[in-house]
Amino acid sequence: MGTRIVLAGASGFLGGRLRAVLTAAGHELTILVRREPSGPDEVRWDPDSGAFDDGILDGADAVVNLCGAGVGDHRWTDSYKRLLLTSRVRPTSILAEGCARADVPVLLNASGIGCYGDTGDREVAEDEPFGHTFLARLCRHWEAETRPAAVAGTRVVLLRSGLVLGGDGGLIPRLRTVLKLYAGGRLGSGRQYFPWVSVTDEVGAMLHLLDHDVEGPVNIVAPQQVTNAEFTRELGRQLHRPTPWWVPGVALHVALGEFADELLGGQRAVPAVLDASGYTFAEPDLAQALAAELG
């Protein structure tokens, strides 16, 4: 494929990593920002108002959309739940319609593994139906906004990402703080599956999907499946902190509200499409991934 990529959502942890890797690989980037541009590769846009110049996408070989307020950044009040939805749906709708009009060949659009709801200990591939939780409904709506691009012939890839592990962002810094206070332990029963992926493989999978003929939903999760209790023990071992405690579900609900249901449930997700497409994981083992990211 060509080398011009339009990236939305580059200010976050994952977007920043992807931006750095794409730049190092020699791709020409156009970064969509909501603030005043600080460099020649940045272009201001305002998805909240719906204003967007489709000319930005002319000649683009791909669009990568990682927009969305952080799911775990705030208690799920009604107003924050609306923000979680609108911060995803509005940018996706604008970019998908823009891709359709500009004949952009590829759209990689973020989604989440929470789209399946709580699936217990059953293995979950990409043909699993949507669940019925708030995150599942959010993902259904989010992914549906990419349809104009797909109908127009754009190859649309839906990145159903798991819990991304990175030493400088994502889940690990928060859990590290808890463990350093000697307050670590499993969440609820700890038997719920914890679908994780290293940030190295999250970015690696996106690069792979830009160049391979894959479309539709893709589970971006590591092949090794672990429960919350297993994940917590391994993280504690590598941080040299004990993890004998447990956080009761009632306490989680008091602290986090509805978001607690997402942590007490889980998905035993498998990367079926990635495996079939020939992607090779750089960090397929949890101990290896944590050592690499914590080192």
C-alpha positions as MATLAB code, in Angstrom:
seq = 'MGTRIVLAGASGFLGGRLRAVLTAAGHELTILVRREPSGPDEVRWDPDSGAFDDGILDGADAVVNLCGAGVGDHRWTDSYKRLLLTSRVRPTSILAEGCARADVPVLLNASGIGCYGDTGDREVAEDEPFGHTFLARLCRHWEAETRPAAVAGTRVVLLRSGLVLGGDGGLIPRLRTVLKLYAGGRLGSGRQYFPWVSVTDEVGAMLHLLDHDVEGPVNIVAPQQVTNAEFTRELGRQLHRPTPWWVPGVALHVALGEFADELLGGQRAVPAVLDASGYTFAEPDLAQALAAELG';
ca = [
       0.000    0.000    0.000;
       1.006    3.640   -0.169;
       2.429    5.642    2.662;
       0.019    8.493    3.457;
      -1.978    7.799    6.609;
      -4.478   10.064    8.362;
      -4.514    9.426   12.121;
      -7.207   10.568   14.554;
      -6.777   10.059   18.289;
      -3.003   10.428   18.316;
      -2.913   12.267   21.658;
      -3.644    9.182   23.742;
      -1.288    6.475   24.982;
      -1.966    4.093   22.105;
      -2.187    6.798   19.446;
       1.130    8.243   20.555;
       2.824    4.856   20.272;
       1.330    4.253   16.833;
       2.326    7.723   15.634;
       5.941    7.149   16.675;
       6.135    3.750   14.973;
       4.535    4.961   11.739;
       6.852    7.961   11.624;
       9.926    5.790   12.232;
       8.784    3.495    9.418;
       8.797    6.430    7.003;
       5.063    6.879    6.521;
       3.685   10.314    5.716;
       1.242   11.193    8.489;
      -1.571   13.683    8.728;
      -2.600   14.015   12.375;
      -6.094   15.309   13.175;
      -6.062   17.442   16.338;
      -8.721   19.438   18.192;
      -6.279   22.167   19.302;
      -4.199   24.570   17.267;
      -1.751   22.578   15.099;
       1.812   22.558   16.409;
       3.515   21.215   13.305;
       3.147   20.826    9.538;
       1.786   17.279    9.878;
      -1.163   18.364   12.063;
      -4.582   19.545   10.886;
      -7.259   20.924   13.171;
     -10.741   19.419   13.133;
     -13.856   19.698   15.282;
     -15.902   16.475   15.185;
     -18.290   17.806   17.832;
     -19.559   20.452   15.417;
     -19.555   18.055   12.473;
     -17.355   20.390   10.461;
     -14.755   18.542    8.403;
     -12.943   19.272    5.148;
     -13.005   16.052    3.104;
     -10.045   17.372    1.171;
      -7.884   16.279    4.092;
      -8.520   12.680    3.031;
      -7.801   13.173   -0.668;
      -4.958   10.896   -1.673;
      -4.845    9.130    1.697;
      -3.938    5.453    1.573;
      -5.503    4.748    4.955;
      -7.311    6.335    7.885;
      -6.769    5.120   11.446;
      -9.391    6.266   13.953;
      -8.555    5.791   17.653;
     -10.867    8.507   19.035;
     -12.776    8.009   22.272;
     -12.833    9.125   25.905;
     -11.179    6.670   28.305;
     -13.545    3.955   29.497;
     -11.902    3.728   32.920;
     -11.034    7.399   33.362;
     -14.166    8.443   35.244;
     -17.081    7.031   37.183;
     -19.892    6.086   34.797;
     -22.389    8.825   35.478;
     -25.116    9.342   32.902;
     -23.230   12.331   31.517;
     -19.957   10.401   31.244;
     -21.688    7.507   29.513;
     -23.009    9.998   26.957;
     -19.446   11.276   26.485;
     -18.145    7.727   25.998;
     -20.679    7.298   23.212;
     -20.467   10.673   21.479;
     -16.653   10.834   21.615;
     -16.618    7.657   19.526;
     -19.691    7.885   17.340;
     -19.265   11.453   16.055;
     -15.634   11.150   14.874;
     -16.305    7.702   13.388;
     -19.343    8.903   11.467;
     -17.452   11.889   10.034;
     -14.391    9.857    9.057;
     -16.381    6.970    7.565;
     -18.447    9.311    5.411;
     -15.278   11.171    4.448;
     -13.584    7.899    3.458;
     -16.583    7.050    1.290;
     -16.483   10.377   -0.538;
     -12.688   10.416   -0.933;
     -12.398    6.743   -1.968;
      -9.939    5.977    0.844;
      -8.837    2.329    0.448;
      -8.555    1.386    4.152;
     -10.159    2.456    7.427;
      -8.887    0.983   10.701;
     -11.427    1.894   13.377;
     -11.057    1.287   17.092;
     -13.549   -0.842   18.999;
     -13.286   -2.996   22.108;
     -13.370   -6.597   23.260;
     -16.185   -5.569   25.621;
     -18.498   -5.787   22.610;
     -19.219   -9.417   23.540;
     -20.382   -8.726   27.086;
     -19.593  -11.263   29.808;
     -19.018  -14.584   28.050;
     -17.791  -16.660   30.985;
     -15.265  -19.399   30.177;
     -16.426  -19.949   26.583;
     -13.858  -19.134   23.899;
     -14.930  -16.110   21.878;
     -13.932  -15.513   18.255;
     -15.043  -12.705   15.952;
     -18.293  -14.444   14.968;
     -19.637  -14.124   18.533;
     -22.748  -11.882   18.671;
     -22.801   -8.605   20.559;
     -23.574   -8.772   24.272;
     -26.082   -6.730   26.261;
     -23.894   -4.635   28.570;
     -23.403   -0.892   28.188;
     -19.999   -1.401   26.550;
     -21.447   -3.972   24.172;
     -24.200   -1.568   23.109;
     -21.636    1.226   22.768;
     -19.441   -0.936   20.518;
     -22.398   -1.971   18.380;
     -23.310    1.673   17.757;
     -19.658    2.653   17.283;
     -18.935   -0.038   14.727;
     -22.187    0.649   12.854;
     -20.995    4.188   12.104;
     -18.304    2.757    9.792;
     -20.917    1.355    7.395;
     -20.869    4.239    4.859;
     -17.187    3.568    4.218;
     -17.709   -0.179    3.834;
     -20.643    0.308    1.454;
     -18.491    2.624   -0.673;
     -15.796   -0.042   -1.000;
     -13.353    0.956    1.725;
     -11.773   -2.026    3.477;
     -12.958   -1.449    7.034;
     -11.185   -3.193    9.919;
     -12.801   -3.064   13.370;
     -10.097   -3.243   16.039;
     -11.709   -5.070   18.975;
      -8.862   -4.409   21.377;
      -8.337   -6.131   24.686;
      -6.735   -4.618   27.781;
      -3.579   -2.973   26.437;
      -0.450   -3.393   28.557;
       2.226   -0.723   28.386;
       4.699    0.463   30.973;
       3.875    4.122   30.359;
       0.145    3.980   29.767;
      -2.975    1.882   29.646;
      -3.733   -0.506   32.483;
      -0.322   -1.207   34.044;
       0.443    2.182   35.674;
      -2.858    2.101   37.558;
      -2.382   -1.450   38.785;
       1.246   -0.766   39.671;
       0.135    2.055   41.987;
      -2.360   -0.225   43.721;
       0.201   -2.991   44.187;
       2.828   -0.614   45.545;
       0.340    0.270   48.273;
       0.107   -3.451   49.112;
      -3.565   -3.358   48.178;
      -3.425   -5.730   45.238;
      -5.588   -8.763   44.671;
      -8.108  -10.387   42.415;
     -11.341   -8.636   41.502;
     -14.375  -10.518   42.743;
     -13.942  -14.244   42.223;
     -10.917  -13.693   39.973;
     -12.214  -16.446   37.685;
     -13.290  -14.010   34.959;
     -11.039  -13.961   31.922;
      -8.800  -10.948   31.366;
      -8.260  -10.487   27.593;
      -4.936   -8.670   27.395;
      -2.486   -7.622   24.695;
       0.879   -5.866   24.911;
       1.067   -2.416   23.382;
       3.838   -3.767   21.142;
       1.434   -6.289   19.644;
      -1.479   -3.835   19.593;
       0.572   -1.525   17.371;
       2.107   -4.440   15.492;
      -1.338   -5.830   14.701;
      -2.474   -2.468   13.353;
       0.561   -2.240   11.073;
      -0.132   -5.794    9.904;
      -3.796   -5.018    9.207;
      -2.912   -1.942    7.161;
      -1.075   -4.202    4.706;
      -3.100   -7.430    4.731;
      -6.415   -8.136    3.057;
      -8.496   -8.416    6.219;
     -11.811   -6.697    6.876;
     -14.502   -6.679    9.533;
     -13.993   -7.354   13.243;
     -10.585   -8.446   14.536;
      -9.923   -9.456   18.147;
      -6.683   -7.717   19.146;
      -5.826   -9.985   22.092;
      -2.860  -12.173   22.958;
      -3.194  -15.915   22.292;
      -2.545  -16.775   25.949;
      -5.790  -16.711   27.918;
      -5.574  -15.869   31.620;
      -8.049  -15.160   34.380;
      -8.038  -12.025   36.480;
      -6.492  -13.959   39.385;
      -3.704  -15.343   37.171;
      -3.001  -11.911   35.715;
      -2.863  -10.316   39.168;
      -0.481  -12.968   40.522;
       1.931  -12.566   37.609;
       1.902   -8.774   37.807;
       2.525   -8.935   41.561;
       5.379  -11.405   41.057;
       7.120   -9.104   38.583;
       6.629   -6.053   40.774;
       7.723   -8.017   43.869;
       4.462   -7.267   45.652;
       2.115   -9.727   47.370;
      -1.387  -10.190   45.951;
      -3.229  -12.247   48.593;
      -6.219   -9.951   48.911;
      -9.423   -9.741   46.965;
     -11.785   -6.886   46.165;
     -15.420   -7.890   46.749;
     -17.881   -7.121   43.977;
     -19.950   -4.987   46.341;
     -16.948   -2.778   47.088;
     -16.208   -2.406   43.377;
     -19.774   -1.305   42.718;
     -19.567    1.268   45.488;
     -16.313    2.646   44.086;
     -16.949    2.400   40.361;
     -20.666    2.097   39.805;
     -21.757    0.331   36.629;
     -18.188    0.034   35.346;
     -17.624   -2.593   38.049;
     -19.775   -5.032   36.053;
     -17.240   -4.875   33.217;
     -14.386   -5.771   35.577;
     -16.288   -8.576   37.271;
     -17.165  -10.117   33.912;
     -14.816  -10.971   31.095;
     -14.210  -12.510   27.706;
     -12.113  -15.566   26.921;
     -11.326  -14.015   23.561;
      -9.082  -15.565   20.917;
      -7.322  -13.771   18.023;
      -8.815  -16.037   15.360;
      -8.695  -13.567   12.466;
      -5.193  -12.344   13.310;
      -3.927  -15.920   13.471;
      -5.558  -16.784   10.137;
      -4.021  -13.688    8.515;
      -0.509  -14.774    9.477;
       0.258  -12.293   12.232;
       3.081  -13.393   14.560;
       2.867  -12.072   18.118;
       6.005  -10.474   19.477;
       4.892  -10.950   23.095;
       2.414  -13.857   23.219;
       3.119  -14.842   26.829;
       1.936  -12.712   29.775;
       5.146  -13.045   31.779;
       7.187  -12.100   28.707;
       4.934   -9.147   27.876;
       4.976   -7.769   31.421;
       8.740   -8.147   31.675;
       9.182   -6.247   28.410;
       6.808   -3.439   29.360;
       7.905   -3.118   32.988;
      11.586   -3.287   32.151;
];
